[in-house]
Structures are given as structure tokens and as C-alpha cells.
């Protein structure tokens, strides 16, 4: 009888101690799902890189019928700056300089040889772009300049031979797409059209002529973003 009474008296105390004992026991639960934060693509800032491509076009003015259509490869350097004006819109400026092999040789009639070479090309352009995470779609336009070399030989008229080069200015217009493969490295594909103004060659000779040029370039490039 005494043992039954003690058991009834201690039962509430034992039940009250169970939560405290349970709290000391090891506790295992499946970890909550982890979601990595979405990386923030930052296009804003300075960048520099390399480009290479292929160009083709035509000479204009007096040289239109004297010269064949020039073509050739090119390789050069690029640098610029992007500024984000809105979450998906940017403006910027870009400059590039390319060594080019865009050239043509022609024999318009027997005894006469003409050749024209675009030996280097630079552009200074503004850019407007729209970003979609890692991708940038852009258009650009601005100033262009290039060094053109003209060669001419005519064996029938005094055996004339002349060579002259001149730096010609004009304008450029292009469009392309750029993609960030890792946060600081991007690759791009671009089409660029340049038109260089007409310049006089072989002045004060019977073979004086005006020469300009229009050229298209398709380029691939890689840029490092600082």
C-alpha cells in the first residue's frame, strides 16, 4: 500500500522530467535546401582586349574602275568603357587599332598595273547596348581612320611608276554581341562598316587621281573587364 502511494506521488515528477531529458538527447533533422545566390553580372567599367577578323570592300571615286575589290585579314587591339544607365541598358565608348591586309591588285589594261592597300585602321566609337544577364547586344558608331597606300605603273606613258600613302578619315558604324564566359572575360562577334573619305594622289602629274574606300569587317574578339 505504501509503495502504491509513493508511485502515485512520484509519477507527475517523472513525467515532468521527460522533456528535460529529451532536450539533452542528440537531435537529427534533414538540412534545409540551400540555394546559391544568383551571380550579379557587372558590365560597367573599363575593358581591353584583342580582335581578329576579315575585311573586304571597294575603292571609290577615280579608283573605282582602276582597282579591283580589296580583301584580307586583320588583327588588332581594343579598349573601352561601359556605363550602366539602367539595369539592362548601357552606354560607352570604344577605340580599336588594327593592322590590316586589305588589298587588291589590278591590270585595267595592258601595260598598266594598279594596287591599293589599306595598311591599318582605327575607330573611335560610341556604344549603346542592352544586356541580358551574361549577354550584351550593342550598336556603335563614330570616327574611322586608315592609312591607304596606292601603287601605279604605266609602261606606255613615260614608264611612270608611283607609290604614295595617305591617312584618310571617315566614319564607322557597327553592331555585335558580347558574352561573359566568366566574370572578367568576354568574347564578342562584331560587324563593322567603315567609309574613308577621298584623298588626292600623285598630284601635279598626268596620273593624278582621287581615292576613297568603303570596307566591311567581320571580327571576333576577347576582352578582359577590370
SULNOR-V843541 format. One record per backbone hydrogen bond with DSSP energy under -1.0 kcal/mol. CO is the residue of the C=O (numbers start at 1). NH is the residue of the N-H. E is the energy in kcal/mol with one decimal. If there is no record, write none. Layout:
BEGIN
co nh e
CO NH E
CO NH E
END
This chain:
BEGIN
co nh e
1 5 -1.9
2 6 -2.2
3 7 -2.2
4 8 -2.1
5 9 -1.7
6 10 -2.3
7 11 -1.6
10 14 -2.2
11 15 -2.2
12 16 -1.8
13 17 -1.2
17 21 -1.9
18 22 -2.7
19 23 -2.0
45 82 -2.1
46 226 -2.2
47 80 -2.3
48 224 -3.4
49 78 -2.4
50 222 -2.2
51 76 -2.6
52 220 -2.9
53 74 -1.7
54 218 -2.5
55 72 -2.2
56 216 -3.4
58 214 -2.7
60 63 -1.4
61 64 -1.7
63 67 -2.0
70 57 -1.9
71 103 -2.0
72 55 -3.2
73 101 -2.9
74 53 -2.1
75 99 -3.1
76 51 -2.0
77 97 -2.0
78 49 -2.6
79 95 -2.9
80 47 -2.2
81 93 -1.7
82 45 -2.3
83 91 -2.4
88 131 -2.3
89 85 -1.7
89 86 -1.6
90 129 -2.5
91 83 -2.9
92 127 -2.7
93 81 -2.2
94 125 -3.1
95 79 -2.3
96 123 -1.9
97 77 -2.5
98 121 -2.4
99 75 -2.1
102 118 -3.3
103 71 -1.8
104 116 -2.3
106 114 -2.8
109 112 -2.0
111 155 -2.7
113 153 -2.5
114 106 -3.4
115 151 -2.6
116 104 -1.9
117 149 -2.8
119 100 -1.6
120 147 -1.4
121 98 -3.0
122 145 -2.4
123 96 -2.0
124 143 -2.2
125 94 -3.0
126 141 -1.7
127 92 -2.0
128 139 -2.1
129 90 -2.1
130 137 -2.6
132 135 -1.9
134 180 -2.4
135 132 -3.0
136 178 -2.8
137 130 -2.7
138 176 -2.2
139 128 -2.2
140 174 -2.7
141 126 -2.5
142 172 -2.4
143 124 -2.3
144 170 -2.8
145 122 -3.0
146 168 -3.2
147 119 -2.5
148 166 -2.3
149 117 -2.4
150 164 -2.3
151 115 -2.3
152 162 -2.9
153 113 -2.6
154 160 -1.5
160 154 -3.1
162 152 -2.5
164 150 -3.3
166 148 -2.6
168 146 -2.4
169 197 -2.8
170 144 -1.8
171 195 -2.5
172 142 -2.2
173 193 -2.9
174 140 -2.5
175 191 -2.8
176 138 -2.4
177 189 -2.3
178 136 -2.9
179 187 -2.4
182 185 -1.2
184 225 -2.7
185 181 -1.6
185 182 -1.5
186 223 -2.6
187 179 -3.0
188 221 -2.2
189 177 -2.1
190 219 -2.9
191 175 -2.0
192 217 -2.6
193 173 -2.3
194 215 -3.0
195 171 -1.8
196 213 -1.6
199 211 -2.5
201 209 -2.0
205 208 -1.5
209 201 -2.7
211 199 -2.1
212 60 -2.3
213 196 -2.9
214 58 -2.4
215 194 -2.8
216 56 -2.2
217 192 -2.6
218 54 -2.0
219 190 -2.4
220 52 -2.5
221 188 -2.4
222 50 -1.9
223 186 -2.4
224 48 -1.8
END
